[in-house]
Structure formats: C-alpha cells, structure tokens
Amino acid sequence: MEINEDKLYDELLEVRRKLIRNQSTNNIRKYYPVFEQLNYTLAQITGFAVDPKDILYRNVDELNDDIRLQNKKQILEYFNRAITEGDPLYFLFMSFNDILKESNYIPLINDNIPFYNETQAREMILTYFKQFGDKIYNIAKSYLDGRVSINIDLDPGTGGSFMNNYANELGYILIKYGEFNAASISAIVHEIGHAIDNSLFVYPQQKELSLSNQFLIEVPSTFFEINFLQYLIENNIDVKGAQYCLADRIFILRRLSDEYEKFYNLSDGLITEDRCIVDPTTDEVIDLDGAILYGYGYLFSLNLCELFKEDKNLAMKKLINLICSRKEITILESIESLGFDEDEFLSLKRPKDNIKKFIKKYNEGFNIYE
C-alpha cells in the first residue's frame, strides 16, 4: 500500500496557498497543523519536505501569543468538561474492571499470529466494509487506492495515524507496521473509521471539534476496529490473530482505567498542553487524554458492537447519528441517543457475557499453543 506522491504534493501546496492567502489566527490554527501533517507525510514517504519558512508573513510572536491564548482556553474547557462529565467514564471503567475480576482475568501475551500479503489484506478490508453499503465501502476503497502508507516511523505506542485535510474530503493514513497481520490490518480499519467520520461529518458540515467536544472522537474508529476483529472470529477468517488483538485491547483498557482512576481521585493537579495531568505531590504524569478518548472509544464500542449483533441497520443508524450530533450533546445524551438505558449502558450489561466468555478462552490460551 502506497500513497500517491503527486496527489499528496498537490494537496500540500493547496493548503500552503490557503495559509498564504489568509493569515488570520483562526485560519492558521485550522490549516497550519494540516500543512505540518501533510508535510510530515511527504517527508516520511519521499525523504523530502516543503520549506515552511515563507508561509507566515505576519508577526510570528504576536501570532504565537494569540494561538497560545486560544489553546489555553480550549484546554481549560476540556479540563472543566472532564470534571463535570467525569462520572459516566468512571462508571464504565468500574463495570469493565468488575467483569475482569469476575472472569479471573490473567494477562497473557502470545503474538504467534498469521501473516498475509498485501492483496489478501486489501481483500479482507474491502470484504468487511462491503456489508455497510456503497458509501462507506467507497470511502474505504478510496483510501486503499493511494492514501495509505505502511512501515512509517510513528511515535512510540502509535500503531497508526489519520492525517486530516480540512481542505479536502480525503486525508491520509500512516501505519507503523511493515507487514500485514491482524494487528496491522485492524490498525488500518481503525484509521479508516476516522476517515469515515471525516467524510460523513467533519468535511461536509465543515465542523471543527474543539478539545472539549472531542471526547467521543475515537468511537467511530474503535467501533469499526472491534467490529472487524469480531468479524474475523465469527467468519473463521483469522481467529488467532483477532483474539490476540482483542486481548491486547483488554490490556490497554485496564491500563487506561488505572490512569483515569488516578485523575478521578485527585484533589489537585496541573494540566499540560498535551492534556495530561501532573500530580503535584508526586510529579507523576497521568495520561488523561488517552484515558478519556480511548476509554470512551472502546467502552462505547463494546456496547455498540452488541447492538450491531442484534440489528446491524439500527446499530449503523445510531452510530451515524452519534457521529453527526456529538458536538451538541452531553455524554449522557449521547448514550440516550443510542437507545440505551443509562444504567444498562454504564454497567456494560449487553456485552458483559460475551466479554466474560472471551476472557475464559483468553485464559485458556486461545488454543494458540496447539
């Protein structure tokens, strides 16, 4: 899988022109990160990048002060919402941990999983997305046809990255893995979930989510990721690989739960620009942003995937409605919009039995060792 370099370069220059034509703070805050992302993508796949020094001609110090002020306001809004709407995520994490305790969860890791060639990986992805209709299928296909690049040097702990492009409906997907297995393929599906979100919600409505409106931004991507892994198991396509990946998500959720509990129980803390919390008594850095985004993402998706098993069309309708309305509603209103009773959703009542069955198999080693 390779990105079309000519198309990427043309889109990068278009974003550069948008920045040069309009030097307002809002325009620079919107498009300069896009320029940096596209430029980084170009550098990763070609070894060359566009020199940014001639883009900004207004007073850079004044500009940086304006941007820092706006960023500070958004971070304060984010932190305030994390406090005022923190209970739903706390209860979701508590319910998840109760399931682990009831299941005698034992963290085992075995990555002895099958590998595939690019043609096989592409076919797996497209066959999966075909069930969602032409619109979503065509979005997935458009990315596989020149907007995905693998074996990219990304930050530690990052399996993939969706590079948004507000100047264009389509962005780019970067994947760190150099080979195709359930881990790398599900990472591509996860990022295509972001691409679907962008094509259905962000670009057509020209909406920019503020930091405080991003709490559910990982729900579309994690839904397609978890649903894809369940699809691999249910259709006997790659049971071992999918089980390994799902077990890894359980491990991640348990770690994020620990991070969020530290934040939830804190009486005082310092918030950083990357939305972490520093405990002033110990100087420990708490990954608040990761706990919120991926906590809500995976725990919402566990509920949604159960709804999908019961009624695929209803589940997709609810997911699309959630994607398109999340800027205007609270977390509890989002839960209600999915048709769930609040207690049922926060207790993980619907997915509970299937999670426990999965962990039972997980504790037995998935028969991977046979």
Steps between C-alpha positions, in 0.01 A plus 500: 500500500645831392390861503473681167792743537388740224152535649644551847737770375219683315279495812789621715553799268127577507507517881811719476313739268206517745742603774674762290168654384351526848722574799224529759562317827202270446609406148856429613378294797284298258736445209855521636466166689364352171803638315731347762324162481508485120859623495596235756326237287689615190830490690426149630434350158741702281770634732420857388280774643376851407683783678243672726702816565327720238144413596444729799568869432314656795674560834582148616533595868157666496356201315647252749360702790151496341519125434628425851215704649237313295662164577504583871128582489426169325708301747315661792165415333624143448609465862174651625295252295722214621401594856130582447435197276747260656255263668382303191854397405585416860198270525581340163854426617369364832262266314780384271729428796222309676468278192875433508485406868201272450681333209829447686677692224866404457715716270665260254665606176562283196557660161527175304252619238472454121642741243349598164613661177369840392239358262356281775497789750326728252238235424433444871443872557279559196291187556439614858395854402275375219231406754450869589387610154656686208565832674716359780654237272608767250661708775703196609597418141603858424755482784637162396539640146786738578443653844652239734870453564650228722835458678502865615704627795234614750512597867550211747170337588334625180396227257346733245407861436227671298630816336201730458475752220236768556559623145394163357244234589772235503810487718778244535569198720844412635565157655814409691486128420697373202317166470136397485341308785190550716677774697602710200182435302276594795714815542418593138130432566520719812643791299243447223244547780645849551485554124131402495436742787677773302311430176156468661523772766803727517550594134138529374396711797836681517499440875805539715468318830643695791700303754202482732284357219746222416420256781328257259735555206639145527157333501464457118856369462488261796155375397623393156821359651324283763221405259760396239683278750169338601426453128830315455408263784134447410585423137798281593734720293776558757391384843847497659598842370172664599506342847852627557395853400187498716706377795737790441206745512394352836852559629494860369159569657619372836801733485284797396263419786790532745594836347146634518451388861811698598350812338154437645636476855733799471419804711752725325700482177677685222373458144756499218469620141469138381209450742676288757465561875798536731448396862674786691574276798689234301568666161340192341363570150150359445390431141161669532451552126568136415275377781212722387520456123580128484304418815183646353594366157538134595234489771238667277601261222454190715137606548456596134644170377241311704227715346651422158464125565132551580413740217770612254292770331386653829853495641641682195218755506568570868876524439460747211256709708751502785782607268296787359362632829781459750601867491162609639423241769638377833638151564179385670294642212727310261425176687127575485525573125629145448180362648664365815377532854765690694553230765503226238764684296726601787489152654598342164202270547467400133865418423576359848435131428691504171796675663506235774481217243784657304718539812435134588641400162777755545597348836513160331743637244262505203638157410781697333753259644349195328 
